[in-house]
Amino acid sequence: MSERFKGYDISQMFDNLRRSGKDFGIVFGDRTLLSNSRLSLEASEYARDMGLYDQFHDRIFHAYFTEAFIINDTHKIVGAQPVAVFIEILNKIGKDIR
């Protein structure tokens, strides 16, 4: 990420995020690269249509910012299948889309 934001102190940015998030009970993990979140945005619209938007949003936020998952990563293995993090979240909140 430091290559993308040359000249900026990324560690200071994360320190600020952690300090701000602490007041709200949000823990920010270490991000090393930015994810392309287009598919996750589409999944959030799907979750909205299914009445699951708030649950999906909370979990995708936690996956990205706290656990530092690459949210569109299809190399995460669930069972024997590579599954994007957002699909795994939709499955966990009650919408089986496999």
DOVODO-714029 format. One record per residue (C-alpha): residue in one letter; x, y, z. Coordinates in steps of 0.25 Angstrom, whole numbers, plus 2048, in hexadecimal, padded with zeros to 3 digits. Example, Ala and Ser with C-alpha at 12.3 -4.5 7.8 and 13.67 -1.06 7.14 Angstrom:
2
ATOM | a | 831 | 7EE | 81F
ATOM | s | 837 | 7FC | 81D
end
This chain:
98
ATOM | m | 800 | 800 | 800
ATOM | s | 80C | 809 | 803
ATOM | e | 80F | 809 | 7F4
ATOM | r | 801 | 80E | 7F0
ATOM | f | 802 | 819 | 7FB
ATOM | k | 810 | 81E | 7F9
ATOM | g | 815 | 829 | 802
ATOM | y | 80A | 826 | 80D
ATOM | d | 80C | 81F | 81A
ATOM | i | 803 | 813 | 819
ATOM | s | 806 | 80F | 827
ATOM | q | 801 | 81C | 82C
ATOM | m | 7F4 | 81B | 824
ATOM | f | 7F2 | 80D | 82B
ATOM | d | 7F5 | 813 | 839
ATOM | n | 7EB | 81E | 836
ATOM | l | 7E0 | 813 | 832
ATOM | r | 7E3 | 80A | 83E
ATOM | r | 7E2 | 816 | 847
ATOM | s | 7D5 | 81B | 841
ATOM | g | 7CF | 80D | 840
ATOM | k | 7D2 | 80A | 84F
ATOM | d | 7C7 | 813 | 853
ATOM | f | 7BD | 80B | 84B
ATOM | g | 7C2 | 7FD | 84E
ATOM | i | 7C8 | 7FC | 840
ATOM | v | 7D6 | 7F5 | 83F
ATOM | f | 7DD | 7F8 | 832
ATOM | g | 7E7 | 7ED | 82E
ATOM | d | 7F4 | 7EF | 825
ATOM | r | 7F1 | 7F1 | 817
ATOM | t | 7FC | 7EF | 80D
ATOM | l | 7F4 | 7F1 | 800
ATOM | l | 7E7 | 7F6 | 7FB
ATOM | s | 7DC | 7EC | 7F6
ATOM | n | 7D4 | 7EE | 7EA
ATOM | s | 7C6 | 7EF | 7F1
ATOM | r | 7BD | 7EF | 7E4
ATOM | l | 7B8 | 7E1 | 7E6
ATOM | s | 7B6 | 7E3 | 7F5
ATOM | l | 7AE | 7F0 | 7F2
ATOM | e | 7A5 | 7E7 | 7E8
ATOM | a | 7A4 | 7DD | 7F4
ATOM | s | 79F | 7E8 | 7FD
ATOM | e | 794 | 7EC | 7F3
ATOM | y | 790 | 7DD | 7F3
ATOM | a | 790 | 7DD | 802
ATOM | r | 787 | 7E9 | 802
ATOM | d | 77D | 7E2 | 7F8
ATOM | m | 77D | 7D6 | 802
ATOM | g | 77B | 7DF | 80E
ATOM | l | 788 | 7DC | 813
ATOM | y | 790 | 7E9 | 811
ATOM | d | 793 | 7ED | 81F
ATOM | q | 798 | 7DF | 823
ATOM | f | 7A1 | 7DE | 816
ATOM | h | 7A6 | 7EC | 818
ATOM | d | 7AA | 7EA | 826
ATOM | r | 7B1 | 7DD | 822
ATOM | i | 7B8 | 7E2 | 815
ATOM | f | 7BD | 7EE | 81D
ATOM | h | 7C3 | 7E5 | 828
ATOM | a | 7C9 | 7DC | 81E
ATOM | y | 7D0 | 7E7 | 816
ATOM | f | 7D4 | 7F1 | 821
ATOM | t | 7D6 | 7E8 | 82D
ATOM | e | 7DA | 7DA | 828
ATOM | a | 7E1 | 7E1 | 81C
ATOM | f | 7DB | 7D7 | 812
ATOM | i | 7DC | 7DA | 803
ATOM | i | 7CD | 7DA | 802
ATOM | n | 7CC | 7D6 | 7F3
ATOM | d | 7D7 | 7CB | 7F5
ATOM | t | 7D2 | 7BE | 7EF
ATOM | h | 7DE | 7B7 | 7F4
ATOM | k | 7D8 | 7B5 | 802
ATOM | i | 7D5 | 7A6 | 802
ATOM | v | 7C7 | 7A2 | 809
ATOM | g | 7C6 | 793 | 808
ATOM | a | 7CC | 78F | 7FB
ATOM | q | 7C8 | 79C | 7F3
ATOM | p | 7CF | 7A9 | 7F2
ATOM | v | 7C4 | 7B3 | 7F7
ATOM | a | 7C5 | 7C3 | 7F7
ATOM | v | 7C4 | 7C8 | 805
ATOM | f | 7B7 | 7CF | 802
ATOM | i | 7B0 | 7C2 | 7FD
ATOM | e | 7B4 | 7BB | 80A
ATOM | i | 7AE | 7C7 | 812
ATOM | l | 7A1 | 7C6 | 80A
ATOM | n | 7A0 | 7B7 | 80D
ATOM | k | 7A3 | 7BA | 81C
ATOM | i | 798 | 7C4 | 81D
ATOM | g | 78E | 7BA | 817
ATOM | k | 78E | 7BC | 808
ATOM | d | 794 | 7AF | 802
ATOM | i | 799 | 7B3 | 7F4
ATOM | r | 7A2 | 7A8 | 7F1
end
